[in-house]
Structures are given as structure tokens and as C-alpha cells.
Amino acid sequence: MGTARGWSDELPQKAYWRWSKQDFFPEESFQNWGTYRAALSQAHLRFVDRLLSRSDDANEVVELRKQSENDMKRCLNWWDLTWFGFGSVIGAGIFVLTGQEAHDHAGPAIVLSYVASGLSAMLSVFCYTEFAIEIPVAGGSFAYLRVELGDFAAFITAGNILLESIIGSAAVARAWTSYFASLLNRPSDSLRIHTNLKEGYNLLDPIAVAVLAIASSIAMASTRKTSLLNWIASAVNTVVILFVIIAGFAHAETANLKPFLPFGAKGVFEAAAIVYFAYGGFDSIATMAEETKNPPRDIPLGLLGSMSIITVIYCLMALSLSMMQKYTDIDPAAAYSVAFQSVGMKWAKYLVAVGALKGMTTVLLVGALSQARYTAHIARAHMIPPWFALVHPKTGTPINATLLITICSAFIALFSSLGVLASLLSVSTLFIFMMMAVALLVRRYYVRGITPRANLLKLVGLLLLIIASSMATSAYWGMSPNGWIGYTVTVPLWFLGTLGISVALPQQRTPKVWGVPLVPWLPSLSIATNLFLMGSLEADAFIRFGVCTVVMLVYYFFFGLHATYDMAHEPKMPESMKVTEAKSMGSPGP
């Protein structure tokens, strides 16, 4: 299956490995110190321009792809995407965070935590599916938000996507080392190098770095071969998961479920916010749209099919663990291995460790693919240097983008513990999914040049009411977990905001192939649940999130703002040509 060239055949081919200033900073604002000072002096006007600007479907599908010089290969079908769903999601989350959160926050009610986070994730899956069909590009949520909410909202999301990608890979790689130690019948930290650094950062993990490097090397070589390897590893992992569920229930003791809610409802939702990390890989499938043969058919089957099955599997695995061992006795580092040892199946812990390692390996493999495609599309928009957007002509993969994510992940994995990483990751993931639900409502109810200004103002006001009431519900829960009076105000306000959109605003766009059902209710519920779970996290997670956001904003105002401004004001091809070319490349057009 060769690479579809299209427009790239008309251009002289450049060497892939090149390092000139023009490849990193081609924009007018960075040609010399004079142009850069002039750009900084116009920062206010440029920010207003970027804040109010919107991309469109054809621009994301056609124009930005030219920045990569070569196309990615269309080599995936629904079967590949389904197994990518399994490979990207089932890994460190279920095998590590289940025990950690059952022991620390939820007790046997950890199964309810998985139900809550699974329902929230499924709402986000609906939103992703509609966008991925209509805008089949590698940028995933970054591309969707550029179209519906504009450049600045997309940048904040892009920063969180990169943060999620880097931290997620680092967290899984750290968990890989813990389970490898368990397989060798050694303590979970025995393979790490102990230092005198601050606690949480004092256990160096060179094995995690090596695993990241191997997974990324495979992903850079070929998407198709990575898919095949993922399919084989995920199939083996599925067998192990079935064993865990069946053997777990065979040794179940109902007495271990008492007390069912030792930490109360607050603990259930606090755990739900953390274990959301276990569902966080499904958006990887959306980034494969550019390499999918038939996106309108394959993406819904891959996304919705895999996530429905995974949610059931997670709940059964969490319940089997809670019934095998009392929550106070669960080992947070290697829960399932130790649980089987406690019921006399010492040999089973090795099988579980192998399954966990295979699961985490596929998470790293699929993560290396998807994260690089996010990064490449972000670079296409010049949010980061366009050198990272280049696609290798032989492999059809974005090697430069893969290297960027891998090197950053490896550095963090070397130092940071899983506990530090997981809570920060959950904030970023929940924030991105909340933004996706907002973007879906905007897409359905607002079309530039068609929607009357009065209706736009109503939509903005009602969206703010939905977001504000959802935040208030989350805040009240945090301040008064056992109270109920506040909900009599916040929940009706959310309901009225959603009802207002449903009754007062006509939908301006109808999905051509597949759309989210029960709009605006399901997207609005997604906003509420994601914000509620965010509010269940500890303060430290938001402090880290805030610090990272400030760093992103500093970068944006000194670099990203000016690069994207120059990119947006370059001459463009006529709109009619963009639509025609978008249809030829698999998009339904704007």
C-alpha cells in the first residue's frame, strides 16, 4: 500500500533529515531581531486576531497536511482501530490504579468509580466519533477545537495534549518497571536507582527509559507493522484478563465487600477522577483517522465498539479484585499479583504480571503512534516548529514528532513516581474532554455566515450557564460532600441551560454520516461529569496543572502566537479548490 502523494508530487522532494533555521522558524516574525521586536509590539492585536479566528474543515484536511510534505499511509480498517482501542486503554490504569485507589480512596466501591468514569468517558467517545468522521485528520481534538473554538482555545488544549502525551507515556513506563520487578519476584522499586532527591522524584528508572525507546522505534518504523504487533499482544492480554476475571470470582469472598463504602461517596468520586486515566487512551483512535481507509465506517466501529467492551471488562476486574482481598490488604503497587498470591495461586501472579506487561507495552506502542500524530498536526499549524510536522517519505510516519515526545517522556519517567504523574494526567484529560463537548455543541448550533448574531449570543450565554452550574456543583460537592441544598440550585440551572439550547436554538448543522444522539443533552452531561470529576481531585493536581498552564501561556505569547499569526495570513488557495481537494482526501468538506 503505497503513499498517496497528490499535491506532494508537484513539489521538489527535500531531504527528510535537515536542520536549517528555515525548517524550525520559517515565519516572517522570526527572520531577524527586528521582525521579532515588531511582532512583539503587535502582540495585543495579534492575540485578538487569533482569539477570534476559526479554521475550517477543508483547511485542516487539505492545507495543513501540506506542511508534512508527505502523506501518511491509509492502511487501517475498523478491525485495526478496535484493537488499537484495546491496546491504547488496557494497561497501567486497570492493573495499577485499581489497587491504588481501592486501597486509598474507594475500598470495594472501586467498581462504582469505574462505572462513573466509564460513563463519562463514553460521553466523550460520542463527541470524538462525530468529529473524527467529519474531520479525518491526525490532529484529533486539537484540529476539532481549531475549527469550532478558535486558535487560542486549541492552543490551550494542544498544550494539555502534549502534557498528557508526555506524562501518560512516562506513567505507563514507570508502571512497566514495577510489574517487571514483580515478575522477577522482587519488590516493585528494587530495579530503580535510589537517590537523595525529593520524595516522589528520588527513584531513577532507566528501564522505563529503555522501554519507551523500544516502543517508539517500532512506531517510527511502520504504522501497519505496529498495528499487527498490537493486535497479537492485545489478543494475548485479553486471554490474561479473562483469566483474572474468572479466577478472581472463583476465589471470591463476599465478606471482603464489607464495608462497601469505607471512604463514603467522596472517596468513590475521588477515585473515579484518578482511574479516568485508565480510559484515557481512546482518543488515540481519532488521531488514526488520516490513516484509516474508510473513516465514516471504521471509526464508529473502532471507537464505540472497543470502549463499550472495555468499560464492562474494567468493572468486572475491579469487582473481582475487591472480592478476592479486603481493600486494606490490597497492594497498591501490584494489586492483582499479590491478591492471587494471597488466595494460594502463587503461580498466577506471574501470569498476571506478564499480562500487565503486555498491556502496558501495547499502551506505549499505540501511544507512540497517536502522540506523534497529535504533535505533527500541532506543528502543521506552527504552534510548535513545523520541523516536527514532517512525515518520512519511506515509513509514512512523523519521526521527528515521535522523537520529541519520546525524549521528553523518557526524561520525566526517569525521575517521577506514578502517583505524581497520574493525578496531573487526569486533570489534563478531563479538561480536554470537557472542551470537546463544548466544541460539539458549538458545531451543531453555530455556523459562520449562517447563524444569526442573536442566536450566537444565546448559545454563548447558555453554554456559560451550563459550565458555571457544573463548576458550582463540583465545588459544592468538594465543600459539603454530605450536603444537598446546594444541588437544588446548581442542578436546575444546568438543566435550564441545556433545555434552553434544546428549545430556543435550531440546530445549524446535521452530521452527514453519524452523529451524537440526544444533542444537546449528552454533550451537556459530558461537560457536567468531566467538571465534576475534575473537582474531585486533590489541590496538588490543580497546582501542577496551573504551573504547566502558565508555562504554556508564556511560550504562546513569545512564540506560538506570532508563528500561527504569520501562518494564518499567508496566501491561501481559493475556497472552491479547498473543498474539492478535501472531498478527494476523504473529508465531507465544510
C-alpha positions in Angstrom: 0.0 0.0 0.0 1.9 3.0 -1.2 1.7 6.5 0.0 -0.8 8.7 -1.7 1.1 11.7 -3.0 -1.4 14.1 -4.5 -0.1 17.6 -4.2 3.4 16.5 -3.0 4.2 15.0 -6.4 4.3 18.5 -7.8 6.9 19.8 -5.3 10.6 19.1 -5.4 11.5 16.5 -2.8 13.7 17.7 0.0 15.8 15.5 2.3 14.0 14.5 5.4 16.9 15.0 7.8 17.6 18.7 7.7 18.3 21.3 10.3 18.2 24.8 8.9 16.7 27.7 10.7 14.1 27.9 8.0 12.8 24.4 8.9 12.3 25.4 12.5 11.4 29.1 12.2 10.2 29.9 8.7 7.7 32.6 9.8 8.3 36.3 9.0 8.3 37.2 12.7 11.5 35.2 13.3 13.6 36.2 10.4 15.7 38.6 12.4 15.6 40.5 15.7 14.0 43.5 14.0 11.0 41.4 12.8 10.7 39.7 16.1 10.6 43.0 18.0 8.0 44.3 15.6 5.9 41.1 16.2 6.1 41.6 20.0 5.0 45.2 19.7 1.8 43.9 17.9 1.2 41.1 20.4 -2.1 42.6 21.6 -3.6 42.9 18.1 -2.3 39.6 17.1 -3.8 37.9 20.2 -7.3 39.4 19.4 -6.9 38.1 15.8 -6.0 34.6 17.0 -8.7 34.6 19.7 -11.5 35.4 17.2 -10.2 33.4 14.3 -11.5 30.0 13.3 -10.2 27.3 11.0 -12.5 25.2 8.8 -12.8 21.5 7.9 -11.1 21.8 4.5 -8.2 23.8 5.9 -7.4 21.1 8.5 -7.8 18.3 6.0 -6.0 19.8 3.0 -3.9 22.9 3.7 -2.3 21.9 6.9 -1.4 18.4 5.6 0.9 20.0 3.1 3.2 21.1 5.9 4.2 17.4 6.3 5.4 17.2 2.7 4.5 13.5 2.5 1.2 11.8 3.3 0.7 9.2 6.0 -0.3 5.8 4.6 -4.0 4.8 4.6 -3.6 1.2 5.8 -6.0 0.8 8.7 -9.6 -0.6 8.9 -12.2 -1.0 11.7 -10.5 -4.2 13.0 -7.2 -2.4 13.4 -8.9 0.5 15.2 -10.8 -1.8 17.6 -7.6 -3.5 18.7 -5.9 -0.1 18.9 -8.7 0.8 21.3 -7.8 -2.2 23.4 -4.1 -1.6 23.1 -4.3 2.1 24.0 -6.6 1.7 27.0 -6.0 -1.6 28.8 -2.6 -1.2 30.6 -1.3 0.6 33.6 -4.6 2.0 34.6 -6.5 -1.2 35.3 -3.6 -3.2 36.6 -2.0 -0.5 38.8 -4.5 2.3 39.6 -7.3 -0.1 40.6 -5.3 -1.4 43.6 -4.0 2.0 44.5 -7.4 3.7 44.5 -9.3 0.8 46.2 -6.7 0.8 49.0 -6.5 4.6 49.4 -9.9 6.1 48.4 -12.8 3.9 47.4 -12.5 0.4 49.0 -14.7 -2.2 47.4 -16.7 0.6 45.8 -13.9 1.0 43.3 -16.3 -0.8 40.9 -18.6 2.3 41.2 -15.6 4.5 40.4 -15.1 2.6 37.2 -18.8 2.9 36.3 -18.8 6.7 36.9 -15.6 7.3 34.9 -16.7 4.8 32.2 -20.0 6.7 31.7 -18.2 10.0 31.5 -15.6 8.5 29.0 -18.4 7.1 26.8 -20.0 10.5 26.6 -16.6 11.9 25.3 -16.3 8.9 22.9 -19.6 10.0 21.2 -18.2 13.5 20.7 -14.9 12.3 19.4 -16.6 9.9 17.0 -18.7 12.6 15.3 -15.6 14.9 14.9 -13.3 12.2 13.6 -15.7 11.2 10.9 -16.3 14.8 9.7 -12.6 15.9 10.1 -10.5 12.9 9.4 -7.0 14.2 10.3 -4.2 13.3 12.6 -4.8 16.3 14.9 -7.6 14.8 16.9 -9.1 17.2 19.4 -6.6 19.9 18.5 -7.9 20.1 15.0 -11.6 19.9 16.1 -11.2 22.8 18.5 -9.4 25.0 16.0 -12.4 24.7 13.8 -15.1 25.3 16.4 -13.5 27.3 19.2 -10.6 29.0 17.6 -6.8 29.1 17.7 -6.3 30.2 21.4 -8.7 27.5 22.8 -7.0 25.0 20.5 -3.5 26.1 21.8 -4.5 25.6 25.5 -5.8 22.2 24.5 -2.7 21.4 22.4 -0.5 22.2 25.4 -2.6 19.8 27.5 -2.5 17.2 24.8 1.3 17.4 24.7 1.4 17.3 28.5 -1.0 14.3 28.6 1.1 12.5 26.0 4.4 13.1 27.7 3.2 12.3 31.2 1.0 9.4 30.1 3.9 7.6 28.5 6.1 8.3 31.4 3.5 6.9 33.9 3.0 3.7 31.9 6.7 3.2 31.5 7.2 3.5 35.3 4.4 1.0 35.9 6.1 -1.3 33.4 9.2 -1.4 35.6 7.1 -2.2 38.7 5.4 -5.2 37.1 8.6 -6.4 35.6 10.1 -6.5 39.1 7.0 -8.4 40.3 7.6 -10.9 37.5 11.1 -11.4 38.9 9.7 -11.9 42.4 11.3 -8.7 43.7 9.9 -5.6 45.4 8.4 -3.1 43.0 11.2 -0.5 43.5 14.1 -2.9 43.5 15.0 -2.2 39.9 15.2 1.5 40.4 18.2 3.6 41.4 17.7 5.2 44.9 18.9 8.8 45.3 18.7 11.6 47.8 16.4 13.7 45.6 12.9 14.9 46.9 10.5 12.1 47.6 8.4 11.2 44.5 11.4 12.0 42.3 14.2 10.1 44.1 13.8 6.7 42.4 15.5 6.8 39.0 14.1 4.4 36.4 16.4 3.6 33.5 14.3 0.5 32.5 11.3 2.8 31.8 13.5 4.9 29.5 14.6 1.8 27.6 11.0 0.6 27.2 9.9 3.9 25.8 12.8 4.0 23.3 12.0 0.5 22.0 8.2 1.2 21.6 8.9 4.5 19.8 11.4 2.8 17.5 8.7 0.3 16.4 6.1 3.0 15.9 8.5 5.1 13.8 9.3 2.1 11.5 5.7 1.4 10.3 2.1 2.0 11.3 0.9 -1.2 9.7 3.5 -3.4 11.5 2.8 -1.6 14.7 -0.9 -2.5 14.3 -0.1 -6.1 13.7 2.2 -6.3 16.8 -0.5 -4.5 18.8 -3.2 -7.0 17.6 -1.1 -10.0 18.7 -0.1 -8.5 22.1 -3.7 -7.3 22.8 -5.1 -10.8 22.0 -2.7 -12.4 24.5 -3.6 -9.7 27.0 -7.3 -10.4 26.5 -6.7 -14.1 27.5 -5.0 -13.0 30.6 -7.8 -10.6 31.5 -10.4 -13.3 31.1 -8.3 -15.5 33.4 -8.1 -12.7 36.0 -11.9 -12.2 36.0 -12.8 -15.9 36.1 -10.1 -17.0 38.6 -10.9 -13.9 40.7 -14.6 -14.7 41.0 -13.7 -18.4 41.7 -11.9 -17.3 44.8 -14.3 -14.5 45.8 -15.4 -13.9 49.3 -18.4 -11.6 49.7 -17.2 -10.7 53.2 -14.4 -8.7 51.6 -17.0 -6.3 50.2 -17.9 -5.1 53.7 -17.8 -2.2 54.4 -18.6 -1.4 50.7 -18.2 2.4 51.1 -15.4 2.8 53.8 -14.5 6.3 52.5 -18.0 7.4 51.6 -19.2 8.7 48.3 -16.5 11.3 48.2 -13.9 8.6 48.0 -15.7 6.9 45.1 -15.6 10.1 43.0 -12.1 11.0 44.0 -11.0 7.5 42.8 -13.2 7.9 39.7 -11.2 11.0 38.8 -7.9 9.2 39.1 -8.9 5.9 37.4 -10.2 8.0 34.5 -6.6 7.7 33.4 -7.5 4.0 32.6 -9.9 5.2 29.9 -7.6 7.9 28.6 -6.2 6.2 25.6 -9.4 6.0 23.4 -8.7 9.4 21.8 -5.7 7.8 20.2 -8.1 6.2 17.7 -9.3 9.6 16.5 -5.7 10.5 15.6 -5.6 7.5 13.2 -8.4 8.9 11.0 -5.9 10.2 8.5 -4.5 6.6 8.1 -7.9 4.9 8.0 -9.2 3.5 4.7 -12.9 4.4 5.4 -13.3 6.8 8.3 -17.1 7.1 8.3 -17.5 3.3 8.7 -14.3 2.3 10.6 -14.1 5.0 13.3 -17.5 4.5 14.9 -17.0 0.7 15.0 -13.5 1.0 16.4 -14.2 3.7 19.0 -17.7 2.8 20.3 -17.1 -1.0 20.0 -13.9 -1.1 21.9 -14.9 1.3 24.6 -18.2 -0.4 25.4 -16.4 -3.8 25.9 -13.5 -2.2 27.9 -15.9 -0.5 30.3 -17.5 -3.9 31.2 -14.1 -5.5 31.5 -12.9 -2.8 33.9 -15.9 -3.1 36.2 -15.6 -6.9 36.3 -11.8 -6.8 37.0 -12.3 -4.2 39.8 -15.1 -6.3 41.4 -13.0 -9.5 41.2 -10.1 -7.8 43.0 -12.3 -6.4 45.7 -13.9 -9.8 46.4 -10.5 -11.7 46.4 -8.9 -9.5 49.0 -10.0 -7.0 51.6 -9.3 -3.4 50.5 -6.9 -2.8 53.4 -4.8 -5.7 52.4 -4.5 -4.8 48.7 -1.0 -4.0 47.5 -1.2 -0.6 45.7 1.9 -1.3 43.6 1.0 -4.8 42.2 -2.6 -5.4 43.3 -3.6 -8.4 41.2 -0.3 -10.4 41.5 -0.4 -10.1 45.3 -4.1 -10.8 45.5 -3.7 -14.1 43.7 -0.7 -15.0 45.9 -2.9 -14.4 49.0 -5.5 -16.9 47.8 -2.9 -19.6 47.2 -2.4 -19.1 43.5 1.2 -18.0 43.8 1.9 -19.1 40.2 -0.9 -16.9 38.9 0.9 -13.7 39.9 3.5 -14.4 37.2 0.7 -14.8 34.5 -0.9 -11.6 35.7 2.5 -9.8 35.6 3.1 -11.0 32.0 -0.4 -9.8 31.0 0.1 -6.5 32.7 3.5 -6.0 30.9 1.9 -6.9 27.6 -0.9 -4.5 28.2 1.4 -1.7 29.2 3.6 -2.4 26.2 0.7 -2.0 23.8 -0.3 1.2 25.5 3.2 2.5 24.9 3.1 1.3 21.2 -0.3 2.9 20.4 0.7 5.9 22.5 3.8 6.4 20.4 1.7 6.4 17.3 -1.1 8.7 18.4 1.0 11.2 20.3 3.3 11.7 17.4 0.3 12.4 15.1 -1.2 14.9 17.6 2.2 16.6 17.7 2.7 16.5 13.9 -0.7 18.3 13.4 0.1 20.8 16.1 3.3 21.5 14.2 1.4 21.8 10.9 -0.4 24.8 12.4 3.0 26.2 13.5 2.1 26.1 17.2 5.4 24.4 17.6 8.2 24.4 14.9 7.0 22.9 11.6 10.1 20.6 11.5 8.1 18.3 13.8 5.3 18.0 11.2 7.5 16.3 8.6 6.4 12.8 7.5 9.2 10.5 6.4 8.7 9.5 2.7 9.6 5.8 3.2 8.0 5.0 6.5 5.0 7.3 6.2 5.4 8.2 9.9 6.2 11.5 11.7 9.6 10.5 13.0 10.6 14.0 14.3 7.3 14.3 16.3 7.8 10.8 17.8 11.3 11.7 18.9 10.1 14.9 20.6 7.5 13.1 22.7 9.8 10.1 23.4 12.7 12.2 24.7 10.5 14.3 26.9 8.7 11.3 28.3 11.9 9.4 29.0 13.3 12.3 31.0 10.2 12.5 33.2 9.9 8.7 33.5 13.5 8.6 34.8 12.7 10.8 37.8 8.9 11.0 38.6 6.8 8.5 40.5 3.4 7.1 39.2 1.4 8.9 42.0 2.8 12.3 41.0 2.0 11.6 37.3 -1.5 10.1 37.5 -3.3 13.0 39.2 -1.8 15.6 36.9 -2.7 13.5 33.9 -6.3 13.2 35.0 -6.7 16.9 35.2 -5.4 17.4 31.6 -7.5 14.5 30.2 -10.7 15.7 31.9 -10.1 19.3 30.7 -9.6 18.2 27.1 -12.8 16.0 27.1 -14.8 18.9 28.6 -13.6 21.2 25.8 -14.6 18.6 23.2 -18.2 18.5 24.5 -18.3 22.3 24.3 -17.0 22.2 20.7 -19.6 19.7 19.7 -22.4 21.9 20.9 -20.9 24.9 19.0 -20.5 22.8 15.9 -24.2 21.8 16.0 -25.7 25.2 16.8 -23.3 27.7 15.1 -22.2 28.0 11.5 -20.3 31.1 10.5 -22.2 33.3 8.0 -25.5 31.4 8.6 -26.3 31.6 12.4 -27.9 35.0 13.3 -25.9 37.0 15.8 -28.8 36.9 18.3 -28.7 33.1 18.3 -24.9 33.1 18.7 -25.2 35.3 21.8 -27.9 33.0 23.2 -25.6 30.0 22.6 -22.7 31.6 24.4 -24.9 32.6 27.3 -26.4 29.2 27.7 -23.0 27.4 27.4 -21.6 29.7 30.1 -24.6 28.8 32.3 -24.0 25.1 31.8 -20.3 25.4 32.6 -20.8 27.7 35.6 -23.6 25.5 37.1 -21.4 22.4 36.5 -18.5 24.0 38.3 -20.7 25.1 41.1 -22.0 21.5 41.5 -18.4 20.3 41.7 -17.4 23.0 44.1 -20.3 22.3 46.4 -19.5 18.6 46.4 -16.0 19.4 47.4 -17.0 21.7 50.3 -20.0 19.7 51.5 -20.0 16.0 50.4 -22.9 15.1 52.6 -25.0 18.2 51.8 -27.8 18.5 49.3 -29.3 22.1 49.5 -26.7 23.5 47.0 -27.7 20.9 44.4 -31.3 22.3 44.4 -29.8 25.4 42.8 -26.9 24.2 40.7 -28.6 21.1 39.0 -31.7 23.0 37.9 -29.5 25.8 36.5 -27.6 23.1 34.4 -31.0 21.7 33.3 -32.3 25.1 32.3 -29.2 25.9 30.4 -29.4 22.6 28.4 -33.2 22.9 27.9 -32.6 26.5 26.7 -30.3 25.3 23.9 -32.7 22.5 23.0 -35.8 24.7 22.8 -34.6 28.2 21.9 -31.9 27.3 19.3 -32.3 25.5 16.0 -29.5 23.1 15.0 -27.5 24.6 12.2 -25.6 21.5 11.1 -26.7 17.9 10.6 -24.0 15.2 10.7 -23.6 13.6 7.2 -22.9 10.0 8.4 -23.0 9.5 12.2 -23.8 12.0 14.9 -24.0 12.2 18.7 -27.6 11.2 19.8 -29.7 13.3 22.1 -28.0 16.6 21.4 -27.7 18.9 23.4 -28.3 16.6 26.5 -25.4 14.1 26.1 -22.7 16.7 25.3 -24.0 18.9 28.2 -23.9 15.9 30.5 -20.4 15.3 29.4 -19.4 18.8 30.4 -21.0 18.3 33.8 -19.4 14.9 34.5 -15.9 15.9 33.4 -16.0 19.1 35.5 -17.4 17.1 38.5 -14.6 14.6 38.3 -12.0 17.4 38.0 -13.4 18.9 41.2 -12.9 15.6 42.9 -9.2 15.7 42.5 -6.8 17.0 45.2 -5.5 20.5 45.2 -1.9 19.5 44.4 -3.1 18.3 40.9 -4.5 21.7 40.2 -1.4 23.5 41.4 0.7 21.4 39.0 -1.8 21.9 36.2 -1.8 25.7 36.9 2.0 25.9 36.8 2.1 24.0 33.5 -0.6 26.2 32.0 1.4 29.4 32.9 4.4 27.9 31.2 2.3 27.2 28.1 1.0 30.8 28.1 4.5 32.3 28.3 5.5 30.1 25.4 2.4 31.1 23.4 2.9 34.9 23.8 6.6 34.7 22.9 6.4 32.2 20.1 3.2 30.3 19.3 1.1 33.5 18.8 3.4 35.0 16.2 4.1 31.8 14.4 0.4 31.0 14.0 -0.5 34.6 13.1 2.1 34.6 10.2 0.8 31.1 9.1 -2.8 32.3 9.1 -2.0 35.3 7.0 -0.2 33.6 4.2 -1.9 33.5 0.8 -4.4 30.6 0.6 -5.8 28.6 -2.3 -9.4 29.6 -3.4 -12.2 28.1 -1.2 -13.7 26.1 -4.0 -10.4 24.4 -4.6 -10.0 23.5 -0.9 -13.5 21.9 -0.8 -12.8 19.9 -3.9 -9.4 18.7 -2.6 -10.9 17.9 0.8 -13.5 15.6 -0.7 -10.9 13.8 -2.7 -8.9 13.2 0.5 -11.8 11.7 2.5 -13.4 14.7 4.2 -17.1 15.7 3.6 -15.9 19.3 3.4 -17.2 22.2 5.5 
